[in-house]
């Protein structure tokens, strides 16, 4: 058991403590209390934790403290485009979320953070890198490698490396890119490295031991893979019934903000076009350019749009507290994606409802999901609401 229970128990500098208090953080989460004593002492660490467990704050606080403790001396030369800490994330949404959190946690320091990712303007990012020295760089691997090959970025002075959602990076084929990037960094004995992943399979462990130096291993068993605050409903229906059923759900007064997940980009696009006549709807998928994705997400957060249709990749970065319902229009192929999807509701102590459609096309994904969650789902037949004309 860690002796640390609250943020004030930790040896944090005044600027970080002030930022933490502004954010209303007091108690440490399980991953924070177990991993921060190691990482604040400059040790490498591997953390297994689901989204929403406080891991982002864990590595950001580690980085900010490390950089504040080692300020540049007057006679040390610094170069533009030479970050001191690099955080790699698999998706643009996650990178943006980490960057926002980074700015909130470093606001009382002079540290300069930059976020670079695909789908955004090269010139703007180049300007950011050339405007002043970069302390913390948050990036998606593809854009990072582009800028490195264009000699706009140099990784030879990296003091802290963070790989977030390593399992997702493997799934998305980023590992060759990351290998090239890590080769340009100081050896693992000369930098601190942290790796976080929701799942630990052999591939993730192989990477961890290649890139980290004598890491501490912290595994937080999810008390429940899915939250008790989320009521999970499963309905049997045909593919033809799905759209009328979705319309029926969306017209229900109890439904405030809803995220509808589909497995593929073309499904998301089709759903968006079919719903937009009747509902305030936006879509998030890899086909939507980054600027628009941010705009749509903002409109959803602010309540101008009440329905968001998304793929899993886009869904990973959505942190909106007032989502009342999640609808799985198609059941995901990966059980972990189901956990991530329904975790978009039932946040910040509020309850939420997850509704999954199970048709003949989805049924084969059910056994793996039940095995993963160690449960049997109760399946109900979808009942069309006679009074509802959206089905007609």
GIZI-V291853 format. One record per residue. N is the residue number from 0. D_LAST is the distance of its C-alpha to the last C-alpha in Angstrom with 1 decimal. Layout:
n=N d_last=D_LAST
n=N d_last=D_LAST
This chain:
n=0 d_last=59.1
n=1 d_last=59.3
n=2 d_last=61.5
n=3 d_last=59.1
n=4 d_last=56.6
n=5 d_last=56.0
n=6 d_last=56.3
n=7 d_last=59.6
n=8 d_last=61.0
n=9 d_last=60.7
n=10 d_last=63.3
n=11 d_last=61.2
n=12 d_last=62.6
n=13 d_last=62.3
n=14 d_last=59.8
n=15 d_last=57.4
n=16 d_last=57.8
n=17 d_last=57.0
n=18 d_last=53.8
n=19 d_last=52.8
n=20 d_last=53.5
n=21 d_last=51.5
n=22 d_last=48.5
n=23 d_last=49.0
n=24 d_last=49.8
n=25 d_last=52.4
n=26 d_last=51.9
n=27 d_last=51.9
n=28 d_last=49.1
n=29 d_last=50.2
n=30 d_last=50.3
n=31 d_last=52.1
n=32 d_last=54.8
n=33 d_last=55.5
n=34 d_last=55.4
n=35 d_last=56.8
n=36 d_last=60.3
n=37 d_last=60.6
n=38 d_last=58.9
n=39 d_last=60.8
n=40 d_last=64.0
n=41 d_last=63.1
n=42 d_last=62.1
n=43 d_last=59.5
n=44 d_last=56.5
n=45 d_last=53.5
n=46 d_last=50.8
n=47 d_last=47.9
n=48 d_last=45.2
n=49 d_last=41.5
n=50 d_last=39.9
n=51 d_last=40.3
n=52 d_last=43.7
n=53 d_last=45.8
n=54 d_last=47.1
n=55 d_last=46.6
n=56 d_last=49.0
n=57 d_last=51.3
n=58 d_last=52.0
n=59 d_last=52.0
n=60 d_last=54.6
n=61 d_last=56.6
n=62 d_last=56.6
n=63 d_last=57.4
n=64 d_last=60.2
n=65 d_last=61.7
n=66 d_last=61.8
n=67 d_last=63.3
n=68 d_last=66.0
n=69 d_last=67.0
n=70 d_last=67.4
n=71 d_last=68.8
n=72 d_last=72.6
n=73 d_last=74.3
n=74 d_last=75.8
n=75 d_last=72.6
n=76 d_last=71.0
n=77 d_last=67.2
n=78 d_last=65.2
n=79 d_last=62.0
n=80 d_last=59.0
n=81 d_last=60.6
n=82 d_last=58.3
n=83 d_last=59.9
n=84 d_last=56.7
n=85 d_last=53.7
n=86 d_last=50.4
n=87 d_last=48.1
n=88 d_last=44.4
n=89 d_last=41.9
n=90 d_last=39.1
n=91 d_last=39.3
n=92 d_last=37.3
n=93 d_last=39.7
n=94 d_last=42.7
n=95 d_last=41.5
n=96 d_last=41.0
n=97 d_last=44.5
n=98 d_last=46.0
n=99 d_last=44.6
n=100 d_last=46.1
n=101 d_last=49.3
n=102 d_last=49.8
n=103 d_last=49.2
n=104 d_last=51.8
n=105 d_last=54.3
n=106 d_last=54.3
n=107 d_last=57.7
n=108 d_last=59.3
n=109 d_last=60.3
n=110 d_last=58.3
n=111 d_last=56.3
n=112 d_last=53.0
n=113 d_last=51.0
n=114 d_last=47.6
n=115 d_last=47.2
n=116 d_last=44.2
n=117 d_last=42.5
n=118 d_last=40.1
n=119 d_last=42.4
n=120 d_last=45.1
n=121 d_last=48.4
n=122 d_last=50.6
n=123 d_last=49.3
n=124 d_last=49.9
n=125 d_last=53.3
n=126 d_last=54.3
n=127 d_last=53.3
n=128 d_last=55.6
n=129 d_last=58.4
n=130 d_last=58.3
n=131 d_last=60.0
n=132 d_last=60.8
n=133 d_last=57.8
n=134 d_last=58.1
n=135 d_last=54.7
n=136 d_last=52.4
n=137 d_last=48.8
n=138 d_last=47.4
n=139 d_last=45.1
n=140 d_last=47.3
n=141 d_last=46.4
n=142 d_last=47.3
n=143 d_last=50.3
n=144 d_last=51.7
n=145 d_last=51.2
n=146 d_last=53.2
n=147 d_last=55.8
n=148 d_last=56.4
n=149 d_last=56.6
n=150 d_last=59.3
n=151 d_last=57.5
n=152 d_last=57.4
n=153 d_last=60.1
n=154 d_last=59.6
n=155 d_last=63.3
n=156 d_last=63.5
n=157 d_last=60.5
n=158 d_last=61.6
n=159 d_last=58.3
n=160 d_last=55.5
n=161 d_last=52.2
n=162 d_last=49.6
n=163 d_last=46.3
n=164 d_last=43.6
n=165 d_last=46.0
n=166 d_last=43.7
n=167 d_last=40.9
n=168 d_last=43.6
n=169 d_last=44.6
n=170 d_last=41.0
n=171 d_last=40.6
n=172 d_last=44.0
n=173 d_last=45.9
n=174 d_last=49.0
n=175 d_last=51.1
n=176 d_last=50.6
n=177 d_last=51.6
n=178 d_last=54.6
n=179 d_last=55.8
n=180 d_last=55.3
n=181 d_last=57.1
n=182 d_last=60.0
n=183 d_last=60.7
n=184 d_last=61.0
n=185 d_last=64.1
n=186 d_last=64.5
n=187 d_last=62.7
n=188 d_last=66.1
n=189 d_last=66.2
n=190 d_last=62.7
n=191 d_last=60.5
n=192 d_last=57.3
n=193 d_last=54.3
n=194 d_last=51.4
n=195 d_last=48.2
n=196 d_last=45.6
n=197 d_last=42.9
n=198 d_last=44.1
n=199 d_last=47.6
n=200 d_last=47.9
n=201 d_last=51.0
n=202 d_last=50.0
n=203 d_last=49.6
n=204 d_last=52.9
n=205 d_last=54.7
n=206 d_last=53.6
n=207 d_last=54.7
n=208 d_last=58.1
n=209 d_last=58.6
n=210 d_last=57.8
n=211 d_last=58.9
n=212 d_last=62.5
n=213 d_last=63.1
n=214 d_last=59.7
n=215 d_last=59.1
n=216 d_last=56.1
n=217 d_last=53.8
n=218 d_last=50.9
n=219 d_last=48.6
n=220 d_last=46.8
n=221 d_last=43.4
n=222 d_last=43.7
n=223 d_last=40.1
n=224 d_last=38.4
n=225 d_last=35.3
n=226 d_last=35.7
n=227 d_last=35.8
n=228 d_last=34.0
n=229 d_last=30.8
n=230 d_last=28.6
n=231 d_last=27.2
n=232 d_last=24.0
n=233 d_last=22.9
n=234 d_last=19.7
n=235 d_last=19.5
n=236 d_last=16.3
n=237 d_last=15.7
n=238 d_last=15.6
n=239 d_last=12.1
n=240 d_last=10.9
n=241 d_last=12.9
n=242 d_last=11.0
n=243 d_last=7.9
n=244 d_last=11.0
n=245 d_last=13.0
n=246 d_last=10.8
n=247 d_last=10.9
n=248 d_last=14.6
n=249 d_last=15.3
n=250 d_last=14.1
n=251 d_last=16.4
n=252 d_last=19.6
n=253 d_last=21.9
n=254 d_last=21.0
n=255 d_last=23.6
n=256 d_last=24.4
n=257 d_last=22.6
n=258 d_last=23.7
n=259 d_last=21.4
n=260 d_last=23.6
n=261 d_last=23.2
n=262 d_last=26.2
n=263 d_last=26.5
n=264 d_last=26.8
n=265 d_last=24.5
n=266 d_last=21.7
n=267 d_last=22.3
n=268 d_last=22.3
n=269 d_last=19.0
n=270 d_last=17.3
n=271 d_last=19.1
n=272 d_last=17.9
n=273 d_last=14.2
n=274 d_last=14.6
n=275 d_last=17.2
n=276 d_last=15.1
n=277 d_last=13.8
n=278 d_last=16.7
n=279 d_last=20.5
n=280 d_last=21.0
n=281 d_last=24.0
n=282 d_last=24.9
n=283 d_last=28.1
n=284 d_last=29.2
n=285 d_last=32.4
n=286 d_last=31.3
n=287 d_last=31.2
n=288 d_last=34.8
n=289 d_last=36.6
n=290 d_last=37.0
n=291 d_last=33.2
n=292 d_last=32.6
n=293 d_last=35.0
n=294 d_last=33.5
n=295 d_last=29.9
n=296 d_last=31.3
n=297 d_last=33.3
n=298 d_last=30.3
n=299 d_last=28.4
n=300 d_last=31.6
n=301 d_last=32.1
n=302 d_last=28.6
n=303 d_last=27.6
n=304 d_last=24.9
n=305 d_last=23.0
n=306 d_last=21.3
n=307 d_last=23.5
n=308 d_last=22.5
n=309 d_last=25.7
n=310 d_last=27.6
n=311 d_last=30.3
n=312 d_last=33.2
n=313 d_last=31.8
n=314 d_last=30.8
n=315 d_last=34.4
n=316 d_last=35.7
n=317 d_last=33.1
n=318 d_last=35.0
n=319 d_last=33.0
n=320 d_last=33.8
n=321 d_last=30.8
n=322 d_last=28.0
n=323 d_last=26.2
n=324 d_last=23.8
n=325 d_last=23.9
n=326 d_last=21.1
n=327 d_last=22.3
n=328 d_last=19.4
n=329 d_last=22.1
n=330 d_last=25.1
n=331 d_last=28.2
n=332 d_last=30.9
n=333 d_last=33.7
n=334 d_last=33.8
n=335 d_last=35.6
n=336 d_last=32.6
n=337 d_last=30.5
n=338 d_last=33.3
n=339 d_last=33.3
n=340 d_last=29.6
n=341 d_last=29.3
n=342 d_last=32.6
n=343 d_last=30.9
n=344 d_last=29.9
n=345 d_last=32.3
n=346 d_last=34.9
n=347 d_last=37.9
n=348 d_last=37.8
n=349 d_last=34.2
n=350 d_last=31.8
n=351 d_last=28.6
n=352 d_last=25.7
n=353 d_last=24.9
n=354 d_last=21.7
n=355 d_last=21.9
n=356 d_last=19.3
n=357 d_last=21.2
n=358 d_last=20.0
n=359 d_last=22.4
n=360 d_last=23.3
n=361 d_last=24.3
n=362 d_last=26.0
n=363 d_last=29.4
n=364 d_last=29.7
n=365 d_last=29.7
n=366 d_last=33.2
n=367 d_last=34.9
n=368 d_last=33.0
n=369 d_last=34.1
n=370 d_last=37.6
n=371 d_last=37.8
n=372 d_last=36.7
n=373 d_last=38.7
n=374 d_last=36.0
n=375 d_last=33.4
n=376 d_last=29.9
n=377 d_last=28.0
n=378 d_last=24.7
n=379 d_last=21.9
n=380 d_last=18.9
n=381 d_last=15.7
n=382 d_last=14.2
n=383 d_last=10.5
n=384 d_last=10.8
n=385 d_last=9.9
n=386 d_last=10.4
n=387 d_last=8.1
n=388 d_last=5.2
n=389 d_last=5.5
n=390 d_last=3.8
n=391 d_last=0.0
